[in-house]
């Protein structure tokens, strides 16, 4: 329970739902104020790495006309008095600089490195501001530095465990494929199909140049590369009618492909195949529920 409360505190800070400070010294640290823009610095741990020039230009024009409507979230910069480090809102800070703003509204919250990273990921994921690789690197950082499990991450950011797992798998792609993904030439769906492909770089180029769909990418990823020897087919033993009927019954019940390999001595093997992690999660929930 203590761990769950600590995980939730970052989100509470983002939503401004923190408890009232008990002392005047805390009030000086936590609250809303206007700060000279040169006293604010970006967070080097921010998972978001790319900021579209067109978007920054549009936001800067809006800020010139109406100012910064939503304050950015900051914390006191480590070792620098009167300076602040951005937790969430770096895009607004960058656009404010372009707009020639001398001060910017901020909300100051004193949070740990872990909480700051949680909030940065939550805010960006909820706004769909991160590209899939930035999201994956953020998850990887929380796992490596703070011992998160994929299930923990799913609870904190409001995503399924399978979403977290699929996003982390994208980090295994070759760099040329990652560049297509960063630049938006490939979607996350395309990229997930390429993770297990034997030639992900070649398939990525084909998808980009031909404008193929995600379904096309999945089909290509399962097609053997030219020159690759196909796997020999195994001879199948005929099954009795009772086994076939039981396979169908289980398949209808689970919504998945089911095979039963029954042996003469009464032992055997039950095989269930799934195509996505979502299907696996659903199967686990069914088994746990029963």
C-alpha positions in Angstrom: 0.0 0.0 0.0 2.9 2.4 0.8 4.3 1.8 -2.7 0.9 2.4 -4.3 0.6 5.7 -2.4 4.0 6.8 -3.6 3.2 5.9 -7.1 0.0 7.9 -7.0 1.6 11.0 -5.5 3.2 12.0 -8.8 -0.2 12.0 -10.6 -1.7 13.9 -7.7 1.0 16.6 -8.1 0.2 16.8 -11.9 -3.5 17.4 -11.2 -2.8 19.9 -8.4 -4.5 17.7 -5.9 -1.8 17.9 -3.2 -2.5 18.4 0.4 -2.3 21.9 1.8 1.2 22.7 3.1 1.4 22.9 6.9 4.0 25.6 7.3 4.9 29.0 5.8 8.2 27.5 4.7 6.4 24.8 2.7 4.0 27.4 1.3 7.1 29.2 -0.1 8.2 26.0 -1.8 4.9 24.7 -3.1 2.4 26.8 -5.0 1.8 28.9 -8.1 4.0 31.9 -9.0 5.6 33.8 -11.9 9.3 33.2 -12.4 11.9 34.8 -14.8 12.2 32.5 -17.7 16.0 32.4 -17.5 15.7 30.8 -14.0 13.9 27.8 -15.5 15.9 24.9 -17.0 14.8 21.8 -18.9 14.9 18.4 -17.2 17.6 16.2 -18.7 15.5 13.1 -17.8 12.5 14.3 -19.8 11.4 11.3 -22.0 10.3 13.7 -24.7 13.3 14.5 -27.0 11.8 16.0 -30.1 9.8 19.2 -30.5 8.2 19.9 -33.9 9.2 23.3 -35.2 5.8 24.1 -36.7 4.1 23.3 -33.4 6.5 25.5 -31.5 6.0 28.3 -33.9 2.2 28.1 -33.6 2.3 27.9 -29.8 4.7 30.9 -29.7 2.3 33.0 -31.7 -0.6 32.0 -29.4 1.5 33.0 -26.3 2.4 36.4 -27.9 -1.4 37.1 -28.2 -2.8 35.5 -25.0 0.2 34.6 -22.8 0.8 31.2 -21.2 -2.6 30.0 -20.2 -1.5 26.9 -18.4 1.4 27.1 -15.9 4.2 24.7 -16.3 5.1 22.2 -13.5 8.6 22.7 -11.9 10.6 21.7 -8.9 13.6 23.4 -7.3 16.7 22.8 -9.3 19.2 20.6 -7.4 21.9 22.7 -5.9 20.7 26.0 -7.5 18.9 28.5 -5.3 16.0 30.4 -7.0 16.3 28.2 -10.1 13.8 25.6 -11.2 13.8 22.4 -13.2 10.9 21.5 -15.5 8.8 18.5 -14.6 6.1 18.9 -17.2 5.6 21.7 -19.8 8.9 22.0 -21.6 7.1 22.7 -24.9 5.4 25.8 -23.3 8.7 27.0 -21.9 10.4 26.7 -25.3 7.6 28.5 -27.1 7.6 31.2 -24.4 11.3 31.9 -25.1 10.5 32.3 -28.8 7.6 34.6 -27.9 10.0 36.9 -26.0 8.4 36.3 -22.6 10.4 37.5 -19.6 8.4 35.6 -17.0 6.3 32.5 -17.1 3.7 31.1 -14.7 4.8 28.0 -12.8 3.4 25.6 -10.2 6.2 24.5 -7.9 6.1 21.0 -6.4 8.9 19.4 -4.5 9.1 15.8 -5.8 11.8 13.1 -6.1 13.6 12.1 -9.3 11.3 9.1 -9.5 8.1 11.1 -9.1 9.3 13.8 -11.6 9.9 11.1 -14.2 6.5 9.5 -13.5 4.7 12.8 -14.0 6.6 13.7 -17.1 5.7 10.3 -18.7 2.1 10.5 -17.5 1.6 14.0 -18.9 3.1 13.3 -22.2 1.4 9.9 -22.7 -2.0 11.4 -21.8 -1.5 14.2 -24.3 -0.1 11.7 -26.9 3.0 14.0 -27.1 5.6 11.2 -27.1 6.6 9.2 -30.1 6.6 5.4 -29.4 10.4 5.3 -28.9 10.4 8.2 -26.4 7.6 6.4 -24.5 9.6 3.2 -24.5 12.8 4.8 -23.3 10.8 6.5 -20.5 9.4 3.1 -19.4 12.9 1.5 -19.7 14.3 4.2 -17.4 11.7 3.7 -14.7 12.4 -0.1 -14.8 16.2 0.2 -14.8 16.5 3.0 -12.1 13.5 2.4 -9.9 12.7 -1.3 -10.2 9.3 -1.0 -11.7 7.6 -4.0 -13.2 5.5 -3.8 -16.4 2.4 -4.2 -14.3 3.4 -1.3 -12.0 4.0 0.9 -15.1 0.6 0.0 -16.5 -1.1 1.0 -13.3 0.7 4.3 -13.0 0.2 5.5 -16.5 -3.2 4.0 -17.1 -2.2 1.6 -19.8 -2.4 -2.2 -20.0 0.7 -4.4 -19.2 0.6 -5.6 -22.8 0.8 -2.0 -24.1 3.9 -1.4 -21.9 5.5 -4.7 -23.1 4.8 -4.0 -26.8 6.2 -0.5 -26.4 9.4 -1.8 -24.8 9.9 -4.3 -27.6 10.2 -1.5 -30.1 13.6 -0.5 -28.5 15.0 -3.8 -29.9 14.5 -2.6 -33.5 17.6 -1.7 -35.7 18.4 2.0 -35.7 17.3 2.7 -39.3 13.8 1.3 -38.4 13.7 3.4 -35.3 14.5 6.5 -37.4 11.4 5.8 -39.6 9.4 5.5 -36.4 10.7 8.8 -34.9 10.0 10.7 -38.1 6.4 9.2 -38.4 7.1 7.3 -41.6 6.2 4.1 -39.6 3.5 3.8 -37.0 3.8 1.8 -33.8 1.6 -0.9 -35.4 4.0 -1.2 -38.3 7.0 -1.3 -36.0 5.5 -4.0 -33.7 5.1 -6.2 -36.8 8.8 -5.8 -37.6 10.2 -6.8 -34.2 10.2 -10.5 -35.0 10.9 -10.2 -38.7 14.1 -11.7 -40.1 14.9 -8.6 -42.1 13.2 -5.6 -40.3 15.3 -3.0 -42.2 14.4 -4.3 -45.6 10.7 -4.7 -44.7 10.6 -1.2 -43.2 11.9 0.3 -46.5 9.3 -1.6 -48.4 6.5 -0.4 -46.1 7.6 3.2 -46.4 8.2 3.3 -50.1 5.0 1.4 -51.0 2.8 3.0 -48.3 1.7 -0.4 -46.9 -0.8 -0.9 -44.1 -0.2 -2.5 -40.7 -2.0 -5.6 -41.9 0.3 -5.7 -45.0 3.3 -5.3 -42.6 2.1 -8.2 -40.5 1.8 -10.5 -43.5 5.2 -9.5 -44.8 6.8 -10.1 -41.4 5.5 -13.7 -41.4 6.7 -14.4 -45.0 10.1 -16.2 -45.3 12.9 -14.1 -46.8 13.8 -15.2 -50.3 16.5 -17.9 -50.2 15.6 -18.9 -46.7 14.8 -22.6 -46.5 11.2 -23.3 -45.4 10.8 -25.3 -42.2 9.9 -29.0 -43.0 6.3 -29.8 -42.3 5.7 -32.3 -39.5 3.6 -35.3 -40.3 0.3 -35.0 -38.5 -1.3 -38.0 -36.7 -5.0 -38.4 -37.3 -7.1 -37.5 -34.3 -10.2 -39.3 -33.1 -13.6 -37.6 -33.2 -13.7 -37.1 -29.4 -10.4 -35.2 -29.4 -11.5 -33.0 -32.3 -14.8 -32.2 -30.6 -13.0 -31.3 -27.4 -10.6 -29.0 -29.3 -13.5 -27.2 -30.8 -15.3 -26.8 -27.5 -12.2 -25.3 -25.8 -11.5 -23.1 -28.9 -15.1 -21.7 -28.8 -14.9 -21.1 -25.1 -11.5 -19.3 -25.2 -11.8 -17.6 -28.6 -8.3 -19.0 -29.4 -6.7 -21.8 -31.4 -6.5 -24.9 -29.3 -4.8 -28.3 -30.0 -4.8 -31.5 -27.9 -2.1 -34.1 -28.4 -3.4 -37.2 -26.6 -1.3 -40.2 -26.1 -2.2 -43.9 -25.6 -0.9 -44.0 -22.0 -3.4 -41.3 -21.0 -0.9 -38.4 -20.9 -0.8 -35.6 -23.4 -0.3 -31.9 -24.2 -2.8 -29.0 -24.5 -1.6 -26.2 -26.7 -3.2 -22.7 -26.9 -2.0 -20.1 -29.4 -2.5 -16.4 -29.1 -1.5 -13.7 -31.6 -1.3 -10.6 -29.3 -0.4 -9.9 -25.7 -4.0 -8.6 -25.3 -5.3 -12.1 -26.0 -2.8 -13.5 -23.5 -3.9 -11.0 -20.8 -7.5 -11.9 -21.5 -6.7 -15.6 -21.1 -4.9 -15.0 -17.8 -7.8 -13.0 -16.5 -10.2 -15.8 -17.4 -8.1 -18.4 -15.6 -7.7 -16.2 -12.5 -11.4 -15.4 -12.4 -12.4 -19.0 -12.4 
